[in-house]
Amino acid sequence: MTCLLCSGAATAADSVWSTIQLHGFAAQSVIKTSDNRFFGDSPETSFDSTEIGINASVRLDPKVLLAGQVLARRAGDMYDGTPSLDYALADIALIASPERILGIRLGRVKNPLGLYNETRDVPFTRPGIFLPQVIYYDKVRNIVLSSDGAAVYGSLYNDLGEFSLTLIGGWPVLDENVQWTYLGGDFPGTLRPNGSVWTGSLWYATVNEQLRFGLSGALASLRYAPHQNDILGPGQTDIVYGIASLQYSAQRFTLSAEYGLEPVKWRSYGPLLPRQKVTSEGYYLQGTYRIRSNLEFMACYEEGVADRDDRDGSEFAGVTGGMVPAHAMFSKIATVGLRWDLTPNLMLRAQYQWNQGTLVLSQLENPDFTRQREYWNLLALQVAFRF
C-alpha cells in the first residue's frame, strides 16, 4: 500500500512538473527625433528603450493555473529598467465546457482595456514599435496596466460567435509618471489610490474571429496627501476611462480602430489647481498588410486632445498666458512601419512618424514647455527576440 501511495504521489508530481512553461522576450530600440524628447534624449539619438520579460506558468490541475511575469523596462526618464512584477495570479476555472467558461483570477491581474493593453509589453503582439499613444499613453501606463485584486471572467459560445465579459476590482500600481501627468509636476506630497479601481470589458467575436468588437473601461479615484508646506492641498482626482474597439482580420490584412474618452475631475487642491473637469478624447485608424508570411507593412493615423471642448488648445493657452502652448493640448500623428520576422523568434522593425502637437509627450521628460516644438518627426528601429 505504501509503495502504491508513493507511486501515485510521484506520478501526480511528475504530471504537475510536465505542465510548467517558461517563456521570455527582449527588445532594444533606437529612437531619433527632430525635436522633443521621446524615451530619452532622442534628438541626439536615444538607446534608452529596452524591454525584457520572463514569464512562467504551471497547471496544478485541469482547473487551476498559476502564472506570472517579471518585467524590466527602460524608457527614457520615465522608467529606469528596475525589474517589477508585471502580473502574478491564480486562474481558477469554475466552469469549462465547449459552450461556456466561467472563472476567477486572484493576484496581480492585467486589465482588459482595448485591443492591446493585456499584451502591450510583448513586442511580438504589437502592430508597431509603439502602440497608438492617444489611446495607450505610455506616460501613464502603470495606472491602467494591471490591478492587485480579483477578476471574474466568462465566455459564451454559440452559432452567433463568442460573447465574453471580464470584471476586475483592485488597486492600481502608481508611479511618479502618474503624478506628473495628472497634477502637472513633481510635488512633494504623495498620490495614492482612493479606494478600489474598477475595470471591465465586454467583447463579441464572430465564429471565425474575423470581426471583433469590444467596450472596455475603468473607474479610478486618486487622493493627494500633501507634504508639510506643500503648495497643493489634500485634493482628489477622479478618472473615468472608456474605449470602444473594432477589428477586422482577413488573410493578408487587418484593420483596427479604437476611440477613447476620459473625463477627469480635480477638486480641493487649492488655487494652483482649482476645481475643474475636462474630457480628453482620442482615436486611431490602423491597417497592417502582410506582404509575405514574414514581412508586414503598417500604417496608422491618430488624433488626441486633452479637452474635447478646446480641441486646438487655444483657450487653455490663453488662460495660462502662453506659459503652456496650445500644441501641448493635442497630438496628430501619422505613422508607417515595417516588420520583418527573420525567424519565428527574431524580429526587426522600423517605424517613422510625422507629429503635430505634443500631448503624447511625457512632461517628466519635457518639463519646459518653451522648449517643445509643435511639429516634429520620429524614426525608430527595433530588434526583438523571444523564446
C-alpha positions in Angstrom: 0.0 0.0 0.0 2.8 2.4 0.9 4.5 1.7 -2.4 1.3 2.3 -4.3 0.7 5.6 -2.5 4.3 6.8 -3.1 4.0 5.8 -6.8 0.7 7.7 -7.1 2.2 10.8 -5.5 5.3 10.7 -7.8 3.0 10.4 -10.8 1.0 13.4 -9.7 4.1 15.4 -9.1 5.5 14.4 -12.5 2.2 15.4 -14.1 2.4 18.9 -12.5 6.0 19.4 -13.4 5.3 18.5 -17.0 2.9 21.4 -17.3 5.5 24.1 -16.5 6.0 26.6 -19.3 8.8 29.2 -19.3 9.0 31.9 -21.9 10.7 35.3 -22.3 11.4 38.2 -24.6 13.8 41.0 -25.1 13.7 44.1 -27.3 16.0 47.0 -27.9 15.1 50.2 -29.8 17.0 53.2 -31.1 15.0 56.4 -31.4 15.8 59.6 -33.3 13.5 62.7 -33.2 13.9 66.0 -34.9 12.8 67.8 -31.7 11.4 67.0 -28.3 12.4 64.1 -26.0 10.7 60.7 -26.5 12.0 57.8 -24.5 15.3 59.5 -23.7 17.5 62.2 -25.4 16.1 61.3 -28.8 17.1 64.5 -30.6 20.7 63.2 -30.0 19.6 59.6 -30.7 18.3 57.5 -27.7 19.1 53.9 -26.9 17.0 54.2 -23.7 14.2 51.9 -24.8 14.7 48.4 -23.6 12.1 45.7 -22.7 13.0 42.3 -21.0 10.4 39.9 -19.7 10.3 36.4 -18.3 7.0 34.6 -17.7 6.2 31.2 -16.3 3.0 29.1 -15.7 2.2 25.8 -14.1 -1.1 23.9 -14.1 -1.8 22.4 -10.7 -4.8 20.6 -12.0 -7.1 21.0 -15.1 -8.9 23.9 -13.4 -6.1 25.7 -11.6 -3.3 27.6 -13.3 -0.6 29.7 -11.7 1.1 32.3 -13.9 3.4 35.3 -13.5 5.8 37.6 -15.3 8.7 39.8 -14.3 9.4 42.8 -16.5 12.4 45.1 -16.7 11.5 48.2 -18.8 13.8 51.1 -19.6 12.0 54.1 -21.2 14.0 57.3 -21.0 13.4 59.3 -17.8 10.0 57.5 -17.2 11.3 54.0 -16.3 14.8 53.1 -15.3 14.8 49.3 -16.0 14.3 48.2 -12.5 12.6 44.7 -12.6 9.0 44.7 -11.5 6.2 42.2 -11.1 4.0 42.6 -14.2 1.4 40.0 -13.2 1.2 37.1 -10.8 -2.1 35.3 -10.5 -4.0 32.1 -9.8 -6.6 31.4 -12.5 -9.4 29.1 -11.3 -11.8 27.7 -13.9 -15.2 27.2 -12.2 -17.0 26.1 -15.4 -15.2 24.9 -18.6 -17.1 23.4 -21.5 -17.3 23.9 -25.3 -20.4 26.2 -24.7 -19.3 28.3 -21.7 -16.4 29.3 -19.5 -16.5 30.9 -16.0 -13.6 31.6 -13.8 -11.8 33.9 -11.4 -8.3 35.3 -11.2 -6.6 36.3 -8.0 -3.5 38.4 -7.5 -2.0 41.0 -9.8 -4.1 40.7 -12.9 -3.8 42.5 -16.3 -6.6 45.0 -17.1 -8.6 44.2 -20.2 -8.6 47.6 -21.8 -8.8 47.9 -25.5 -7.3 45.5 -28.0 -3.7 45.6 -26.7 -3.4 46.5 -23.0 -3.2 43.0 -21.7 -0.2 42.1 -24.0 1.2 45.6 -24.6 4.6 44.7 -23.1 5.3 41.8 -25.6 6.8 43.3 -28.7 5.6 40.5 -31.0 2.0 41.2 -30.1 2.0 44.9 -31.0 1.3 46.2 -34.5 4.2 48.7 -34.2 7.2 49.6 -32.0 4.9 51.9 -30.1 1.1 51.5 -29.6 -1.1 54.4 -30.7 -0.3 56.9 -27.9 -3.6 58.7 -27.9 -5.2 55.5 -26.5 -2.3 53.7 -24.9 -0.4 56.5 -23.2 3.0 55.2 -22.1 3.4 58.2 -19.8 0.7 56.7 -17.5 0.8 53.1 -18.5 1.2 51.7 -14.9 -2.2 53.0 -13.7 -4.0 51.1 -16.4 -1.7 48.1 -16.9 -2.7 45.9 -14.0 -4.5 45.8 -10.7 -3.9 44.0 -7.4 -7.2 42.3 -6.7 -9.6 39.8 -8.3 -11.2 39.3 -11.7 -14.3 37.4 -12.7 -14.4 36.4 -16.4 -16.8 34.4 -18.5 -17.5 33.5 -22.2 -20.4 32.0 -24.1 -20.0 30.3 -27.4 -22.9 29.7 -29.9 -23.7 29.9 -33.6 -23.5 33.7 -33.5 -19.9 33.7 -32.1 -18.3 34.4 -28.8 -19.5 36.8 -26.1 -17.1 37.4 -23.2 -17.2 39.6 -20.1 -14.5 40.5 -17.6 -14.9 42.5 -14.3 -11.9 43.4 -12.1 -11.8 45.1 -8.7 -8.5 46.0 -7.1 -5.8 48.6 -6.5 -3.7 50.2 -9.3 0.1 50.4 -9.4 1.1 54.0 -9.3 4.4 55.8 -10.0 5.8 59.3 -10.4 4.7 59.4 -14.1 1.0 59.4 -12.9 1.6 62.5 -10.7 3.4 64.3 -13.5 0.6 63.7 -15.9 -2.5 64.3 -13.7 -1.0 67.1 -11.4 1.3 68.7 -13.9 4.6 68.5 -11.9 6.7 66.8 -9.3 5.2 67.8 -6.0 6.5 66.7 -2.5 3.2 65.0 -1.5 2.1 61.5 -2.3 -0.6 60.4 -4.8 -2.4 57.3 -3.6 -5.4 55.2 -4.7 -8.6 56.5 -3.1 -10.3 53.1 -2.8 -10.6 50.4 -5.3 -10.2 50.7 -9.1 -12.9 49.0 -11.2 -12.2 47.7 -14.7 -14.4 45.8 -17.1 -14.7 44.7 -20.7 -17.4 43.2 -22.9 -16.4 41.6 -26.2 -18.0 40.0 -29.2 -16.3 37.9 -31.9 -17.7 36.2 -34.9 -17.4 32.4 -35.2 -14.3 32.7 -37.5 -13.0 35.6 -35.4 -12.7 37.8 -38.4 -14.6 40.6 -36.7 -14.2 41.7 -33.1 -16.0 44.4 -31.3 -15.4 45.5 -27.7 -16.3 48.0 -25.0 -13.9 48.4 -22.0 -13.4 50.9 -19.3 -12.0 51.8 -15.9 -13.1 53.9 -12.9 -10.3 55.3 -10.6 -10.0 57.8 -7.8 -6.7 59.2 -6.6 -6.1 61.1 -3.4 -3.2 63.5 -2.8 -1.6 63.7 0.6 0.3 67.0 0.8 3.7 67.3 2.4 4.4 70.0 5.0 4.5 73.5 3.4 3.1 71.9 0.2 1.6 74.3 -2.4 -1.2 71.8 -3.1 -4.0 70.9 -0.7 -5.3 67.4 0.1 -7.1 67.1 -3.3 -8.7 64.3 -5.2 -8.6 63.3 -8.9 -11.5 61.2 -10.3 -10.9 59.4 -13.6 -13.2 57.6 -15.9 -11.7 55.9 -19.0 -13.7 54.2 -21.7 -12.6 52.6 -25.0 -14.7 51.3 -28.0 -12.7 48.8 -30.2 -13.3 47.3 -33.6 -11.0 45.0 -35.5 -11.4 43.1 -38.8 -8.9 40.4 -39.9 -8.6 38.9 -43.4 -6.0 36.6 -44.8 -3.5 39.3 -45.7 -4.6 42.4 -43.8 -6.0 43.6 -40.5 -7.9 46.8 -39.9 -8.2 48.2 -36.4 -9.9 51.3 -34.9 -10.4 52.5 -31.3 -12.0 55.5 -29.8 -11.4 56.6 -26.2 -12.9 59.1 -23.8 -11.5 60.1 -20.4 -13.4 62.5 -18.2 -11.1 63.7 -15.4 -12.2 65.8 -12.4 -9.9 67.7 -9.9 -11.1 69.1 -6.6 -9.8 70.5 -3.3 -6.2 71.0 -4.5 -6.3 74.8 -3.8 -5.9 77.8 -6.1 -2.9 76.4 -8.0 -5.1 73.6 -9.3 -8.7 74.8 -8.9 -11.7 72.6 -9.2 -12.2 71.7 -12.8 -13.4 69.0 -15.1 -12.2 68.2 -18.6 -12.8 65.3 -21.0 -9.9 64.1 -23.1 -10.6 62.3 -26.4 -8.6 60.1 -28.8 -8.9 57.8 -31.7 -6.9 56.0 -34.3 -7.3 54.1 -37.6 -4.7 51.4 -38.3 -4.1 48.9 -41.0 -1.5 46.1 -41.4 -0.8 44.3 -44.7 1.2 41.0 -44.9 3.4 41.3 -48.0 4.8 37.9 -47.3 4.3 35.5 -44.4 7.3 37.1 -42.6 7.0 40.7 -43.9 4.3 43.1 -42.8 3.6 46.8 -43.6 1.7 49.0 -41.1 0.1 52.4 -41.4 -1.8 54.4 -38.7 -3.3 57.8 -38.1 -4.2 59.0 -34.7 -5.5 62.2 -33.0 -5.9 63.1 -29.4 -7.0 66.2 -27.4 -6.7 67.0 -23.7 -10.0 68.8 -23.7 -12.7 68.0 -26.3 -14.2 71.5 -25.8 -10.8 73.1 -26.6 -9.6 71.0 -29.5 -6.8 73.3 -30.7 -5.7 74.2 -27.1 -6.1 78.0 -27.8 -8.4 78.5 -24.8 -6.1 76.8 -22.3 -3.1 78.7 -23.7 -4.9 81.9 -23.2 -5.8 81.1 -19.6 -2.1 80.3 -18.8 -1.0 83.5 -20.5 1.0 81.5 -23.0 3.0 79.6 -20.4 1.6 76.4 -21.8 1.5 76.5 -25.6 -1.7 75.4 -27.4 0.1 72.5 -29.1 0.7 70.9 -25.7 -3.1 70.1 -25.6 -3.3 67.9 -28.7 -1.5 65.4 -30.9 -1.9 64.4 -34.5 0.3 61.5 -35.6 0.7 59.7 -38.9 2.8 56.5 -38.8 4.2 54.0 -41.3 6.2 50.9 -40.3 7.7 47.6 -41.5 8.0 44.3 -39.6 10.4 41.6 -40.7 10.4 38.2 -38.9 13.8 36.8 -39.8 12.9 33.6 -37.8 9.9 32.8 -35.6 11.9 34.1 -32.7 13.7 37.1 -34.1 12.1 40.2 -35.4 13.3 43.5 -36.9 11.1 46.6 -37.1 11.3 50.2 -38.5 8.8 53.0 -37.9 8.5 56.6 -38.9 6.1 59.2 -37.5 5.0 62.7 -38.5 3.8 64.6 -35.4 1.9 67.8 -34.8 1.3 68.6 -31.2 3.0 67.3 -28.0 0.1 65.9 -26.0 1.6 62.4 -26.0 5.0 63.5 -24.7 5.9 62.9 -21.1 6.1 66.1 -19.1 8.7 64.3 -16.9 10.9 64.1 -20.0 9.9 67.5 -21.4 9.2 69.7 -18.3 10.0 73.0 -20.1 7.1 73.9 -22.4 9.0 76.6 -24.1 11.5 74.1 -25.5 8.8 71.9 -27.0 8.2 72.1 -30.8 4.8 71.7 -32.3 6.0 69.9 -35.5 8.4 67.0 -35.0 9.3 63.7 -36.6 10.4 60.4 -35.2 12.4 57.4 -36.6 12.6 54.2 -34.5 14.4 50.9 -35.2 13.9 47.8 -33.0 15.2 44.3 -32.7 13.3 41.8 -30.6 13.8 38.2 -29.6 11.6 35.6 -27.8 11.8 32.1 -26.6 
